[in-house]
Amino acid sequence: MNIVILGAGQVGSSLARSLASEDNDITIIDTDKSSLRELREKLDVHTQLGYASHPDILEMANANDADMLIAVTNSDEVNMMACQIAYSLFRTPTRIARVRAAGYLKHQELFTPELIPVDVLISPEQLITDHIYRLISNPGTLQVIDFADGKVRLVSVKAFHEGPLVGHEIQKIIEHLPEVKVRVAAIFRKGKAIIPSGHTVIKPNDEIFVIASAQHIRAVVSELRSVDKPYKRIMIAGGGNVGRRLADALEEGRYKVKIIEKSPEVATQLAESLDKTIVLEGDAADESLLLEENIEDVDIFCALTNDDEANILSAMLAKRLGASKVMSLVNRTVYVDLVESGNIDHAISPQHITIGALLTHVRGGDIVSVHSLRKGAAEVIEVVAHGDKENSRVVGRKRVDLKLPPGATVGSIVRDNEVIIPHQDTVIEENDHLILFLSDKRYIPAVEKMFQVGLGYI
Amino acid sequence: MQLFVIQRILGLLLVIFSFSMLPPVLVGLIYDDLSITPFIKGFLLVFIVGIIMWFPVRDRKRELRLREGFLVVVLFWTVLGISGAAPFMFSNALQISLVDAVFESISALTTTGATVIVGLDDLPKSILFYRQQLQWLGGMGIIVLAVAILPMLGIGGIQLYRAETPGPVKDSKLTPRIKGTAKLLWIIYLAFTVACALAYYLAGMDIFDAVTHSFSTIAIGGFSTHDASMGYFSSHAIELVAVVFMLLSGANFSLHFMAWRSLSLKTYQMDSEFRLYGFLMITLTIICLAYLYFMHIYGSFSESYYHAMFQVVSIATTTGFTTTDYSHWPGFLPVLLVFASFVGGCAGSTGGGMKVIRVLLLFKQGWREVLRLIHPNARIAIKLNKKPVERNIIQAVWGFFSVYVAVFTVFMLILMATGMDQVTAFSAVAATLNNLGPGLGEVAANYKGVGDFSKWLLCLSMLLGRLEIFTLLVVLTPAFWKK
């Protein structure tokens, strides 16, 4: 696919890296020479210097032949304008724009081909807030992904000694939880993917990806580690875009939220807009403030300012002062692994979250959603099976007969709002939603192809 | 430095390269000459060596880093140059020494066209075909081919591409991906070759000559299947065809692609490099024509005209075909033509020399100094095609120029130290460093009479010229090997 990316910032460049490794023609536009040079030297991509929304620059970047335009510059306005120009002048089929300002997002009716022709709006702050919210509402998990409108949930859990299932074969889970439909989709042991069979033994410190229906997730997690009690008291550091949205969402979920904000003006604004949340004016790395506000009773401390170093340090401080779990927003990709190997429980990478959301739209038509796991090393996709036995390579076939590429497993099937954990002989029917786990993303095109319907299908 | 990765790539490349020895076998069978054994021997030797290199390290797939890219490119040309010599060595019809075989092979691959073989007309067709084919493969850079093929084998190509592309700007790509660019370049190259072969055939060559000469024309190589080179045919039609295709191949291939995509000749007209290229060719032709005509070297005006035009285009694009013994032209003309070969073809072409664009940039800077003296406070930007040229490119051009001159001087002095006369030494180094081919004096027709040591040195000079000096030079520096 021919893709033009506007903006070589963090999202733009990690997107380019991710897409260029999958056989796409990528052109990146930016006004910063040095970041373009860096990209050109590291990746097999074309770069174009200039203003992303200018028609002549877009033309030089071959927008004429582009299948997709992804506008992720720093400015909402430039992003929207670029989509407008790509649509009006170059007829670019798919246009994706990052829009941050809530003011725009409130008026979804603006984004039609007649007004502002943006096909997909990406709002990283909202995505990050949702991601954190899911983590908070599912204690003990490292990543939570919903499929089929929230009916099926995939969680990643780190196994600990205390878990009843740890040290045993996976098939034991049926004895432990006879009622529950559950599947272990993959295990990452020391950073390497293992495709589990029933006889695989779970070891402590394995990172385990489990698929189950949403209401059973807690039971499954409790098999793998001592259960954390549901979080109740939450402290947020930083009342920026993410912090404010999160506090807003948590308030409705009957959590007890405290939010620390440095700037007096922002703190005042927060206090005015939030109802139950306690807004504290001060420095999140201030030991006495944290102690005064009973940091030792906090269930989870979330450092969400836009300063990586401040986030990491305040999270470490909170942990030392007694917060039971701490989480930090980390923009720099290299820091993420560093931080997670230390005593910070969650390092949230905004890039990975945003890219996962963007990838869904880059993938072919039948794929409903794509999520990247383990910093993009693996992916889970939800895909709909179309066609019939004659023209589809999937429909009407047993699960064992599917010619899946290496490293791919069928996690579960959602059929007519029912969750099915497939056996070997489960036959795939039309309109089944399959949840596939891919531990090697090089095979994504193969999966896309597999689900394409043959020529006879209209 | 991951030497295993390099070994793997080289092994693979040798395996691929070994198959290039099979078409001559086919030619030998068609024309019923009995000298196909050297090619079968050569094929087996190179194939087996390649397998031996590749097999133990076949799973060592890693991305290449910058330094390894340089090393791979240098090894490509040296190793292929040497293994390309195998059939020459095995051939009974030739009976030549190792140094001669390697010289011939490197001269072919670097598209120089300097030969040590005399009596081409009597050689088996298979050997003649093999020489021409080597030039053709060398023309677009075997590496560009490799870049198109190797990504399928799991190796990135950016480093190779950069170390290999001729011209000062290394990052220009026609498509976002190198693979696509390499493919396009090869399509253009192939299309030109087919068109050229057809044109030669229609102009009166037989099929064998048409195909083989199209190989060496498009590659800007200059090998011929006859001792008298293009003069053998003494046909104005054939000379015209050669001139047209030499001019096309000496221009930037990206430009051809752009012109083809926009379907307009304006692209050429708008390009500063191409304009200077055209201007140089026309001016040189007029000078030669006028001098030849007024000195009454050839009888008629048209005779002078054809010889002048053909020799100017052939030498200035660094092809090296001859229709007449230009080294015996009067006065300053032979030296003028050798100097023209220093300018050479355009960047991104198959031609050699310093490239027109570099000369243009040097000239523009010289002019800037003049302007600065007149307007001491002026800020003057160097522009190409109405766009400013980055400062580091300009510096790189100066660096290139100084090293080019230094290498030239040193090599010429060494050759003179071996006892060569000055004209021969000067022209031999110029002809090899610029990938031109025939020189003046004793090397006007062939390099048979040159000593063994000098031949090795000239081999090095050809490689330096083809790799635009720095790529090869950088590998020879101690800093390159420091961990």
Interface residues (C-beta under 8 A of the other chain):
Chain A: N2 A20 D25 I26 T27 R40 E41 D44 V45 H46 N62
Chain B: G156 G157 I158 D171 K173 T175 P176 R177 I178 K179 G180
